[in-house]
Amino acid sequence: MTAVTASPWPPPRPRVRRAVAIPSSALSPFREPARTLHAAFLARALAIFRVEEVLVYREGGVPCAYLEK
């Protein structure tokens, strides 16, 4: 029988810094309940891939007043 060793917790930081830029149009076509759910799905996916920085930028012609709150 082989012994199972526990991996260190928390896992070490990745050597490569991961950053993602998302256009404001990724959230704008939805109304409030769906927008929140969509943002939660994005956050979950970004956390799974251990993204450290997320930038939401204004895309031309897309209103993003909800980002300025």
N, C-alpha and C positions, 0 to 999 in steps of 0.2 A: 504494500500500500504506500502511496505517495502522500506526503503531507501537503495540505493546501495552505499557502501563505497569503496573508491579507495584503492587498495593495495599499500604498500610502494614501491617506485621505487628508486634505483634498488632493486631487491629482495635480501634478506639477503643471505650471503654465506652459503653453506651447511656445516654441522658439519663434514662430512667425506670428506677428501681430495681425489679426484679422479685422478688417474694417469693411463696412458695407454702406453704400449710398443708395437711398431709396427716393424716387421722385414723389412729390406730393400727390400726383395723380394715382398712386397706388392705393390711397385711402379715400380720395375725394368722391368717387362715384357712389359711395354707400351713405345711407342715412345713419343716425347715431347708434342704434343697437348693433347693426351689422358692421359698422366701422370699428367699434370696440372689439368685437369678436375677431375681425380680420387682423387688427393690430395684435391681439393676443396670439393668434396663430403665427404671425410673423415673429413675434417675440420668442415663442416656443422654438421655432425652427432656428432662429439665430442663437438661442441658448444651446441647443443641441450641437451646433457646429462651433460653439465657443467663440462667437464673434464678440470682440471687445468694444467696438465702437460702431455706432449707427448714426448716419447723417441723413436727415430728411431735407431735401432741397426743393426749392420752388421750381416747378416746371412751367414754362411759358404759357400763359393763358388759363392756368388752372387756379381757381381761388383756393386759398388755404388759410382762411381766417381762424379755423379751429386749431391751427398749429401755433398761433400767436397768443393763445390764452395762457 
